[in-house]
């Protein structure tokens, strides 16, 4: 005797990957919590030497932590609705999640991750600006700044489209804004990360050239940390972007992880040596 729900194989597959995505997002949130407390402890210890910088950074990472927590809480609530309260929805829980984008709890959670993306990209852009604004190549700041503005505008429009009755991220009418938003965000991350790494390695070269040695200089370790943290987010973001553009259902799983991956990137940037 089989207790399989009255769903097609495709609908059951969507149910499975949606649930797997939510579970992986919970794991990623655990990583986020760990990184948050590491950052908090590091900057709390630094408050005596640099109180202004320490307290402002603690406030920043606390905002990121709250946004990440709101996002994962909204995801948990949607899972409860899909698999318990509205489990008899035609097409199953996966179908419910695909059309529930307009619900307040879903818009609230997506808004939290969107604002977090603004903060994460803004932090990268700020660090890029600090390193490059004093050089003769200060014009290099313009492309990521324009991409950052594009990501804010497109994501705001996307949120407005999702909030209307019947709106959802997975509707073809919203695809253009969604693709524009994530393409711009990924561009900012890749451009700024690469620019920061190039500048750090150039500074390391200049110091070694002037003073000799330099094996203990932190520039290379910071660059390695940036590469590792950025690659994690970019890998998830590109995988989601491609599957979303192809209307592949794997994107249902990846979208759940993407927000927490970007939160972890932000915490890693804050945790890197100042």
C-alpha positions in Angstrom: 0.0 0.0 0.0 1.4 3.4 -1.0 0.9 6.6 0.9 2.3 8.8 -1.9 0.4 12.0 -2.4 -1.8 12.4 -5.4 0.8 14.3 -7.3 2.7 13.9 -10.6 6.4 12.9 -10.5 7.3 16.4 -11.6 5.3 17.9 -8.7 6.9 15.4 -6.2 10.3 16.4 -7.5 9.5 20.1 -6.9 8.4 19.2 -3.3 11.6 17.4 -2.7 14.0 20.1 -4.0 12.0 22.9 -2.2 12.4 21.0 1.1 16.1 20.3 0.5 16.7 23.9 -0.3 15.0 25.0 3.0 17.1 22.5 5.0 20.4 23.6 3.4 19.4 27.2 4.1 19.0 26.3 7.8 22.6 24.8 7.7 23.9 28.0 6.1 22.1 30.0 8.8 24.1 28.1 11.4 27.3 29.1 9.6 26.0 32.7 9.6 25.4 32.6 13.4 28.9 31.3 14.0 30.5 34.0 11.8 28.4 36.7 13.5 29.6 35.8 17.0 33.2 35.6 15.7 32.8 39.1 14.2 31.1 40.4 17.3 33.8 39.0 19.6 36.6 40.4 17.5 35.2 43.9 17.3 34.0 44.0 20.9 37.6 43.3 21.9 38.8 46.1 19.6 36.4 48.7 21.1 39.0 50.1 23.5 41.5 50.9 20.8 39.0 52.1 18.2 35.6 52.7 19.9 33.9 54.5 17.0 34.9 52.0 14.4 34.2 49.0 16.7 30.7 50.2 17.7 29.7 51.1 14.1 30.9 47.8 12.8 29.0 45.9 15.6 25.9 47.8 14.7 26.4 46.9 11.0 26.9 43.2 11.6 23.9 43.2 14.0 21.7 44.6 11.2 23.0 41.9 8.9 22.3 39.2 11.5 18.8 40.5 12.1 18.1 40.6 8.3 19.4 37.0 7.9 17.3 35.9 10.8 14.2 37.5 9.4 14.9 35.8 6.1 15.3 32.3 7.5 12.2 32.8 9.8 10.1 33.8 6.8 11.4 30.7 5.0 10.4 28.5 8.0 6.9 30.0 8.1 6.4 29.4 4.3 7.5 25.8 4.8 5.0 25.3 7.6 2.2 26.7 5.4 3.3 24.6 2.4 3.8 21.3 4.2 1.2 21.5 7.0 -1.4 24.2 6.9 -2.0 24.2 3.1 -0.6 20.8 2.3 -3.6 19.9 0.1 -2.9 22.8 -2.2 -3.3 21.6 -5.8 0.1 20.5 -7.1 1.5 20.0 -3.6 3.8 22.1 -1.3 6.2 22.9 -4.1 3.4 24.4 -6.2 2.2 26.4 -3.2 5.7 27.9 -2.7 6.0 28.8 -6.4 2.8 30.9 -6.3 3.0 32.3 -2.8 5.4 35.1 -3.6 2.8 37.8 -3.0 2.1 36.7 0.6 3.2 39.2 3.2 5.5 36.8 5.0 7.2 35.9 1.7 7.6 39.5 0.6 8.9 40.4 4.1 11.5 37.6 3.9 12.6 38.5 0.4 12.8 42.1 1.3 15.2 41.2 4.2 17.5 39.3 1.9 17.3 42.1 -0.7 18.3 44.8 1.8 21.1 42.5 3.0 22.3 42.3 -0.6 22.4 46.1 -0.7 24.5 46.1 2.5 26.9 43.4 1.3 27.5 45.0 -2.1 27.7 48.4 -0.4 30.4 47.2 1.9 32.4 45.7 -0.9 32.0 48.9 -2.9 33.1 51.0 0.1 36.3 49.0 0.6 37.0 49.2 -3.2 36.5 52.9 -3.1 38.9 53.3 -0.1 41.7 51.5 -1.9 41.2 53.0 -5.4 39.9 56.5 -4.9 43.4 57.9 -4.0 45.1 56.4 -7.1 45.4 57.7 -10.6 42.9 55.0 -11.6 40.0 56.4 -9.5 37.7 56.2 -12.5 37.7 52.4 -11.8 35.1 53.2 -9.0 32.5 54.3 -11.6 31.5 50.9 -13.2 30.7 49.1 -9.8 28.9 52.2 -8.5 26.6 52.2 -11.6 26.0 48.4 -11.3 25.2 48.9 -7.6 22.6 51.6 -8.4 21.1 49.3 -11.1 20.8 46.4 -8.5 19.0 48.7 -6.1 16.6 50.0 -8.7 15.9 46.6 -10.3 15.4 44.9 -6.9 13.0 47.6 -5.7 10.9 47.1 -8.9 11.0 43.4 -8.4 9.8 43.7 -4.8 6.9 45.9 -6.0 6.0 43.4 -8.7 6.0 40.5 -6.2 3.9 42.4 -3.7 0.8 42.6 -5.9 -1.9 39.9 -5.6 -0.8 36.9 -7.7 2.8 38.1 -7.9 5.7 35.7 -7.5 9.4 35.5 -8.3 8.8 32.6 -10.7 6.4 34.5 -13.0 7.8 35.2 -16.5 6.7 38.8 -16.2 9.1 39.3 -13.3 12.1 37.4 -14.8 13.7 40.5 -16.5 13.9 42.5 -13.2 15.1 39.4 -11.3 17.8 38.6 -13.8 18.9 42.3 -13.9 19.1 42.4 -10.1 21.2 39.3 -9.6 23.4 40.0 -12.6 24.2 43.5 -11.3 24.8 42.2 -7.8 27.1 39.4 -9.0 29.0 42.0 -11.2 29.6 44.3 -8.2 30.9 41.3 -6.1 33.2 40.0 -8.8 34.5 43.4 -9.9 35.1 44.8 -6.4 36.6 41.6 -5.1 39.0 41.3 -8.0 39.9 45.0 -7.7 40.6 44.8 -4.0 42.7 41.7 -4.5 44.8 43.3 -7.2 45.3 46.4 -5.1 46.3 44.4 -2.0 48.8 42.3 -3.9 50.2 45.5 -5.6 50.6 47.1 -2.1 52.4 43.9 -0.9 54.7 44.1 -3.9 55.5 47.8 -3.2 56.3 47.2 0.5 58.5 44.2 -0.3 60.3 46.2 -3.0 60.9 49.1 -0.6 61.8 47.2 2.6 62.6 43.7 1.4 61.2 40.5 2.9 57.6 41.0 3.8 56.8 37.3 4.3 54.7 38.2 7.3 52.7 40.9 5.6 48.9 40.1 5.8 48.0 41.2 2.3 48.2 37.7 0.7 46.1 36.1 3.5 43.5 38.8 3.2 43.4 38.3 -0.6 43.0 34.5 -0.1 40.1 35.1 2.4 38.4 37.4 -0.1 38.7 34.9 -2.9 37.3 32.0 -0.8 34.4 34.0 0.6 33.4 35.7 -2.7 33.7 32.4 -4.6 31.2 30.7 -2.3 28.6 33.4 -2.9 29.3 33.8 -6.7 29.1 30.1 -7.2 25.6 29.9 -5.7 24.5 33.1 -7.4 25.7 32.0 -10.8 24.1 28.6 -10.4 20.8 30.2 -9.4 21.0 32.8 -12.2 21.6 30.2 -14.9 18.9 27.8 -13.6 16.4 30.6 -13.1 17.0 31.9 -16.6 16.5 28.4 -18.0 13.3 28.0 -15.8 15.0 24.9 -14.2 13.4 23.8 -11.0 16.8 23.5 -9.3 16.5 27.3 -8.9 13.8 26.6 -6.2 16.5 25.0 -4.1 19.2 27.5 -4.8 17.2 30.6 -4.0 16.8 29.3 -0.4 20.6 29.1 0.1 21.5 32.3 -1.8 20.5 34.8 0.8 22.5 33.1 3.6 25.5 32.7 1.4 25.6 36.4 0.9 25.2 37.0 4.6 28.2 34.8 5.2 30.2 36.8 2.6 29.5 40.0 4.5 30.5 38.6 7.8 33.7 37.2 6.3 34.6 40.6 4.9 34.0 42.2 8.3 36.1 39.5 10.0 39.0 39.9 7.6 42.0 41.8 9.0 41.5 45.5 9.1 
